């Protein structure tokens, strides 16, 4: 981890609430760094960032509002850029590994709160983090009370071909300039937080590690999910067709509230138009 990355990470983290603390949880797959804020007796809320170096810092525009009533835990994914450190002797390889890692992490965080180890949590994720969150809820539904997914990828539909081509070209010859150009293309040139963008550029200096992924869940598996689910989709997303994803999610999830946010792109979530996003998230989590 470079000094430049650490400086950029800390600069975005300075936008978090003053009571934020960084904790490290040892799991069978490595050290997981979690940024925590909010009342210790608040409902536990676990946040999973997107892939490609989004890190837990990406929740900087949401943490303060969510932490009013929740004990917020934002995770640096193992194997992704960030402060978590994967165990090279026991790497994450399968969806089952991901589920086991997250379940171990949830148990440790509940213990840290002094909560009932069998307590349920609220769970949310953006992009690839949404896919992980949905997989966990499907595998361990007894752990989750409410689930929200922000423009989740590969949960209900595949990527657009043009997005894969652009992303693939950028990853083959990664550089800060090319990463910035890709993000500016996907977000349509809207103003992005300068410090967040700098952190994305520094995350691009990490060695490439193939993320654990897989197909979208089977329709019958999704139909059996009895949890309340909020799906918020980026209407200007270039990653996938948001309206197609919305229609499929509404059809497959029995207790889903599905909304397309018209003026935001995939990579601009969750910090663009954060007031509206936070209003929707807090309303759903409090219901």
C-alpha positions as a printed NumPy array, in Angstrom:
array([[  0.   ,   0.   ,   0.   ],
       [  1.593,   3.249,  -1.134],
       [  1.932,   6.39 ,   0.935],
       [ -0.014,   8.29 ,  -1.748],
       [ -2.926,   5.88 ,  -1.379],
       [ -2.918,   6.249,   2.415],
       [ -2.928,  10.039,   2.139],
       [ -5.797,   9.98 ,  -0.378],
       [ -7.752,   7.469,   1.735],
       [ -7.362,   9.547,   4.891],
       [ -8.432,  12.713,   3.072],
       [-11.757,  11.137,   2.074],
       [-12.162,   9.628,   5.525],
       [-11.841,  13.134,   6.98 ],
       [-15.299,  13.767,   5.497],
       [-16.776,  11.096,   7.804],
       [-18.316,  11.856,  11.228],
       [-15.838,  12.812,  13.951],
       [-16.639,   9.691,  15.998],
       [-15.411,   7.357,  13.244],
       [-13.058,   4.632,  14.381],
       [-11.125,   2.152,  12.293],
       [-11.061,  -1.417,  13.539],
       [ -9.398,  -4.531,  12.184],
       [-11.047,  -7.941,  12.366],
       [ -9.027, -11.11 ,  11.928],
       [-10.86 , -13.7  ,   9.82 ],
       [ -9.879, -17.006,   8.262],
       [ -9.26 , -15.147,   4.996],
       [ -7.209, -12.249,   6.336],
       [ -7.452,  -8.952,   8.2  ],
       [-10.599,  -6.99 ,   7.405],
       [-10.584,  -3.249,   8.067],
       [-13.952,  -1.731,   8.999],
       [-14.754,   1.939,   9.54 ],
       [-17.346,   2.324,  12.295],
       [-19.478,   5.222,  13.534],
       [-22.809,   5.834,  15.22 ],
       [-24.315,   4.865,  18.583],
       [-23.111,   1.577,  20.051],
       [-26.707,   0.634,  20.816],
       [-27.903,   1.511,  17.302],
       [-29.147,  -1.1  ,  14.863],
       [-26.095,  -2.698,  13.205],
       [-25.755,  -1.683,   9.546],
       [-23.089,  -3.216,   7.304],
       [-22.077,  -1.382,   4.107],
       [-20.212,  -3.041,   1.229],
       [-18.56 ,  -0.842,  -1.427],
       [-18.281,  -1.466,  -5.122],
       [-15.295,  -3.211,  -6.625],
       [-12.323,  -1.738,  -8.42 ],
       [-11.071,   0.26 ,  -5.469],
       [-14.22 ,   1.969,  -4.198],
       [-13.259,   1.129,  -0.554],
       [-15.277,   1.912,   2.558],
       [-14.394,   5.58 ,   2.052],
       [-16.971,   5.765,  -0.748],
       [-19.776,   6.1  ,   1.849],
       [-18.491,   9.524,   2.97 ],
       [-21.68 ,  11.324,   1.889],
       [-23.981,   8.827,   3.642],
       [-22.285,   7.806,   6.876],
       [-23.348,  10.777,   9.013],
       [-27.043,  10.468,   8.145],
       [-27.13 ,   6.681,   8.474],
       [-25.25 ,   6.859,  11.784],
       [-27.977,   8.923,  13.44 ],
       [-29.832,   5.72 ,  14.307],
       [-27.484,   2.921,  13.211],
       [-24.113,   1.57 ,  14.216],
       [-22.552,   1.884,  10.768],
       [-19.856,  -0.598,   9.694],
       [-18.267,   0.134,   6.292],
       [-15.956,  -2.582,   5.001],
       [-12.804,  -2.581,   2.903],
       [-13.276,  -5.732,   0.833],
       [-10.588,  -8.4  ,   1.133],
       [ -8.686,  -8.76 ,  -2.139],
       [ -9.672,  -5.272,  -3.313],
       [ -7.704,  -2.023,  -2.93 ],
       [ -7.974,  -0.719,   0.61 ],
       [ -6.574,  -1.441,   4.04 ],
       [ -7.85 ,  -5.002,   4.38 ],
       [ -5.131,  -7.616,   3.855],
       [ -5.912, -10.992,   2.299],
       [ -4.318, -14.185,   3.576],
       [ -2.333, -15.59 ,   0.648],
       [ -2.472, -19.044,   2.258],
       [ -6.283, -18.99 ,   2.4  ],
       [ -7.575, -16.75 ,  -0.393],
       [-11.212, -16.11 ,  -1.196],
       [-12.051, -18.305,  -4.188],
       [-15.774, -19.092,  -4.211],
       [-19.152, -17.611,  -3.306],
       [-19.136, -19.961,  -0.32 ],
       [-15.826, -18.422,   0.797],
       [-17.305, -14.932,   0.495],
       [-20.309, -15.968,   2.561],
       [-18.116, -17.588,   5.22 ],
       [-15.878, -14.484,   5.402],
       [-18.83 , -12.123,   5.729],
       [-20.568, -14.31 ,   8.297],
       [-17.4  , -14.444,  10.399],
       [-17.076, -10.673,  10.094],
       [-20.714, -10.052,  11.099],
       [-20.283, -12.241,  14.177],
       [-17.168, -10.342,  15.245],
       [-18.809,  -6.942,  14.742],
       [-21.88 ,  -7.934,  16.762],
       [-19.565,  -9.13 ,  19.537],
       [-17.705,  -5.797,  19.426],
       [-21.042,  -4.004,  19.899],
       [-21.953,  -6.234,  22.814],
       [-25.015,  -7.342,  20.823],
       [-26.727, -10.714,  20.814],
       [-24.568, -12.92 ,  18.552],
       [-27.767, -14.151,  16.889],
       [-28.979, -10.598,  16.169],
       [-30.016,  -9.584,  12.681],
       [-28.307,  -6.775,  10.802],
       [-29.284,  -4.324,   8.108],
       [-27.128,  -4.841,   5.023],
       [-26.436,  -2.719,   1.968],
       [-24.086,  -2.679,  -0.974],
       [-23.249,  -0.717,  -4.105],
       [-22.399,  -2.321,  -7.461],
       [-20.238,  -5.425,  -6.794],
       [-20.912,  -4.889,  -3.092],
       [-24.607,  -5.24 ,  -3.894],
       [-23.939,  -8.614,  -5.508],
       [-22.049,  -9.756,  -2.402],
       [-24.809,  -8.459,  -0.117],
       [-27.506, -10.273,  -2.097],
       [-25.511, -13.518,  -2.106],
       [-25.092, -13.285,   1.661],
       [-28.794, -12.603,   2.228],
       [-29.685, -15.596,   0.061],
       [-27.248, -17.906,   1.858],
       [-27.78 , -16.652,   5.423],
       [-31.237, -14.991,   5.474],
       [-31.56 , -15.468,   9.226],
       [-28.772, -12.881,   9.726],
       [-30.385, -10.066,   7.718],
       [-33.497,  -8.032,   8.53 ],
       [-33.391,  -5.472,   5.704],
       [-31.346,  -5.345,   2.509],
       [-30.646,  -2.456,   0.152],
       [-28.893,  -2.63 ,  -3.198],
       [-27.532,   0.446,  -5.011],
       [-27.27 ,  -0.133,  -8.768],
       [-26.196,  -3.739,  -8.111],
       [-24.334,  -5.517, -10.903],
       [-24.891,  -9.117, -12.042],
       [-27.823,  -9.566,  -9.653],
       [-30.657,  -9.277, -12.166],
       [-28.941,  -8.581, -15.492],
       [-25.524,  -8.619, -17.119],
       [-23.276,  -5.72 , -18.08 ],
       [-23.671,  -3.696, -21.239],
       [-21.116,  -4.714, -23.854],
       [-19.826,  -1.162, -24.297],
       [-19.182,  -0.906, -20.557],
       [-17.218,  -4.168, -20.51 ],
       [-15.143,  -3.072, -23.506],
       [-14.326,   0.304, -21.958],
       [-13.576,  -1.181, -18.542],
       [-11.478,  -3.98 , -20.034],
       [ -9.421,  -1.576, -22.111],
       [ -8.814,   0.616, -19.083],
       [ -7.774,  -2.331, -16.896],
       [ -5.34 ,  -3.706, -19.472],
       [ -3.316,  -0.481, -19.379],
       [ -4.189,   1.028, -16.041],
       [ -3.014,   4.496, -15.205],
       [ -4.504,   7.404, -13.226],
       [ -5.238,   9.239, -16.469],
       [ -7.048,   6.307, -18.079],
       [ -9.002,   5.538, -14.902],
       [-10.112,   9.165, -14.627],
       [-11.161,   9.168, -18.303],
       [-13.211,   5.999, -17.774],
       [-15.007,   7.445, -14.735],
       [-15.662,  10.722, -16.544],
       [-17.141,   8.761, -19.476],
       [-19.402,   6.645, -17.272],
       [-20.592,   9.573, -15.16 ],
       [-21.258,  11.774, -18.181],
       [-18.786,  14.422, -17.116],
       [-20.763,  15.523, -14.05 ],
       [-18.668,  17.111, -11.284],
       [-17.16 ,  14.459,  -9.012],
       [-15.697,  14.893,  -5.554],
       [-12.031,  15.723,  -6.148],
       [-10.721,  13.792,  -3.141],
       [-12.781,  10.694,  -4.   ],
       [-11.533,  10.818,  -7.585],
       [ -7.939,  11.062,  -6.392],
       [ -8.473,   8.005,  -4.191],
       [ -9.823,   6.074,  -7.195],
       [ -6.692,   6.955,  -9.126],
       [ -4.424,   5.756,  -6.317],
       [ -6.455,   2.537,  -5.96 ],
       [ -5.524,   1.801,  -9.555],
       [ -1.904,   1.294,  -8.473],
       [ -2.772,  -1.867,  -6.497],
       [ -1.902,  -5.241,  -8.083],
       [ -4.795,  -6.782,  -9.989],
       [ -6.543,  -9.587,  -8.083],
       [ -9.385, -11.451,  -9.766],
       [-12.533, -10.795,  -7.701],
       [-14.756, -13.623,  -6.557],
       [-17.833, -13.465,  -8.738],
       [-20.429, -15.649, -10.379],
       [-23.713, -15.669, -12.257],
       [-26.881, -13.889, -11.213],
       [-28.912, -15.859,  -8.663],
       [-31.49 , -18.261, -10.075],
       [-35.028, -16.817, -10.365],
       [-36.517, -19.392,  -7.999],
       [-33.877, -18.526,  -5.395],
       [-34.728, -14.837,  -5.602],
       [-38.458, -15.529,  -5.384],
       [-37.87 , -17.395,  -2.121],
       [-36.175, -14.405,  -0.448],
       [-38.611, -13.168,   2.169],
       [-36.672, -10.079,   3.281],
       [-37.715,  -6.489,   2.581],
       [-35.386,  -5.249,  -0.171],
       [-34.809,  -1.73 ,  -1.495],
       [-33.304,  -1.577,  -4.997],
       [-32.19 ,   1.877,  -6.128],
       [-30.925,   2.032,  -9.698],
       [-28.921,   4.702, -11.495],
       [-30.998,   5.907, -14.438],
       [-27.889,   7.123, -16.283],
       [-25.841,   4.006, -15.552],
       [-23.688,   2.853, -18.434],
       [-22.96 ,  -0.421, -16.649],
       [-26.384,  -1.893, -17.497],
       [-29.917,  -0.975, -18.585],
       [-31.395,   0.365, -15.348],
       [-35.017,   0.027, -16.438],
       [-34.536,  -3.555, -17.538],
       [-32.868,  -4.34 , -14.211],
       [-35.708,  -2.595, -12.357],
       [-38.388,  -4.607, -14.141],
       [-36.619,  -7.889, -13.45 ],
       [-35.958,  -7.086,  -9.778],
       [-39.599,  -6.087,  -9.235],
       [-40.746,  -9.334, -10.833],
       [-38.386, -11.648,  -8.954],
       [-38.222, -10.2  ,  -5.433],
       [-41.494, -10.668,  -3.545],
       [-40.939,  -7.824,  -1.04 ],
       [-38.975,  -5.367,  -3.138],
       [-39.283,  -1.614,  -3.452],
       [-37.615,  -0.723,  -6.751],
       [-36.853,   2.827,  -7.913],
       [-34.827,   4.287, -10.764],
       [-33.025,   7.503,  -9.786],
       [-33.089,   9.447, -13.057],
       [-30.127,  11.823, -12.779],
       [-27.27 ,   9.712, -11.454],
       [-24.781,   7.268, -13.003],
       [-23.391,   3.984, -11.738],
       [-20.027,   5.19 , -10.439],
       [-21.411,   8.451,  -9.048],
       [-23.407,   6.495,  -6.477],
       [-23.54 ,   6.636,  -3.513],
       [-22.237,  10.207,  -3.129],
       [-24.015,  12.126,  -5.922],
       [-27.331,  13.72 ,  -4.881],
       [-26.701,  12.213,  -1.465],
       [-29.563,  14.077,   0.245],
       [-32.174,  12.255,  -1.842],
       [-30.372,   8.935,  -1.553],
       [-30.022,   9.274,   2.218],
       [-33.706,  10.159,   2.547],
       [-34.694,   6.984,   0.734],
       [-32.228,   4.8  ,   2.661],
       [-33.169,   6.085,   6.112],
       [-36.878,   5.818,   5.342],
       [-36.494,   2.208,   4.212],
       [-34.287,   1.173,   7.128],
       [-36.639,   2.773,   9.67 ],
       [-39.804,   1.144,   8.305]])
